[in-house]
Amino acid sequence: MESQVDQMIAVMNTLRQECPWDAEQTHLSLVTYLIEETYELLEAIETNDLEAIEEELGDVLLQVLFHAQIASESEGGFDIQDVAQRLREKLVSRHPHVFGDVIAEHASDVARNWEQIKAAEKGRTSPTEGVPFAQPALSLTAKLVHRAARFGIEDEVSPQPMSESEIGEALFELATRAAQLGIDPEAALRARARKYASELDSREVE
């Protein structure tokens, strides 16, 4: 008996052949839907709505299956089985403390090993390599700062202790001031984050 996932793959294949809308979609045309479904899943998680989480996970899974189906139709492409195989191999490779003889007693050890293995696999020598710059500016900034720290690049800044709520208030105040001044806070922070990325690359080269 076919699993529900196998049946869903079959449905996706049929839709690509028989539905005019599904048939004309491309990787690029589906980007908006992927982003929207991801945000809807995040909202369901933040509100701890299990029924909504189940539904939104299905919508995100649809996007994964859709993109895999589109890719399978191209010469030299891949299908969902290839995606699953690559993911399985990645998880096994990056968990040597489970599938190998590496010792990792704490979650921090696991995270450090993951980053080291990932960097070796990708051949990365710069803290900005592989950073998705299309992500929201705030998460981009945090990602760059964390990457810099992992590469041993520390800014000479000693931040005063602040709680999560205090950080939230400070960010809200800055966003409010920017809006009042007619400045797009997202664009402003993104520009600064890109400048910081260039600074990191310059330091790394030196």
Rosetta blueprint (number, residue, H / E / L):
1 M L
2 E L
3 S L
4 Q H
5 V H
6 D H
7 Q H
8 M H
9 I H
10 A H
11 V H
12 M H
13 N H
14 T H
15 L H
16 R H
17 Q H
18 E H
19 C L
20 P H
21 W H
22 D H
23 A H
24 E L
25 Q L
26 T L
27 H L
28 L L
29 S L
30 L L
31 V H
32 T H
33 Y H
34 L H
35 I H
36 E H
37 E H
38 T H
39 Y H
40 E H
41 L H
42 L H
43 E H
44 A H
45 I H
46 E H
47 T L
48 N L
49 D L
50 L H
51 E H
52 A H
53 I H
54 E H
55 E H
56 E H
57 L H
58 G H
59 D H
60 V H
61 L H
62 L H
63 Q H
64 V H
65 L H
66 F H
67 H H
68 A H
69 Q H
70 I H
71 A H
72 S H
73 E L
74 S L
75 E L
76 G L
77 G L
78 F L
79 D L
80 I H
81 Q H
82 D H
83 V H
84 A H
85 Q H
86 R H
87 L H
88 R H
89 E H
90 K H
91 L H
92 V H
93 S H
94 R L
95 H L
96 P H
97 H H
98 V H
99 F H
100 G L
101 D L
102 V L
103 I L
104 A L
105 E L
106 H L
107 A H
108 S H
109 D H
110 V H
111 A H
112 R H
113 N H
114 W H
115 E H
116 Q H
117 I H
118 K H
119 A H
120 A H
121 E H
122 K H
123 G L
124 R L
125 T L
126 S L
127 P L
128 T L
129 E L
130 G L
131 V L
132 P L
133 F L
134 A L
135 Q L
136 P L
137 A H
138 L H
139 S H
140 L H
141 T H
142 A H
143 K H
144 L H
145 V H
146 H H
147 R H
148 A H
149 A H
150 R H
151 F L
152 G L
153 I L
154 E L
155 D L
156 E L
157 V L
158 S L
159 P L
160 Q L
161 P L
162 M L
163 S L
164 E H
165 S H
166 E H
167 I H
168 G H
169 E H
170 A H
171 L H
172 F H
173 E H
174 L H
175 A H
176 T H
177 R H
178 A H
179 A H
180 Q H
181 L L
182 G L
183 I L
184 D L
185 P H
186 E H
187 A H
188 A H
189 L H
190 R H
191 A H
192 R H
193 A H
194 R H
195 K H
196 Y H
197 A H
198 S H
199 E H
200 L H
201 D H
202 S H
203 R H
204 E H
205 V H
206 E L
